[in-house]
Amino acid sequence: MEKNDALAYTTIAMNELGYSRREIESITNKMLEVLEQYEEKEAEDKADEILF
């Protein structure tokens, strides 16, 4: 999935969950930081650690 696709889907999901525009913007900005910080496989591994 491309970065823009991920941001778009996440924005829609946050909106449907009732997040405010300010919260969505803050999370989107953090996502952009994280996207620059981790390679795809590394991010997948880190997400698994967080969830499991």
Secondary structure, 3 states (H helix, E strand, C coil): CCHHHHHHHHHHHHHHCCCCHHHHHHHHHHHHHHHHHCCHHHHHHHHHHHHC
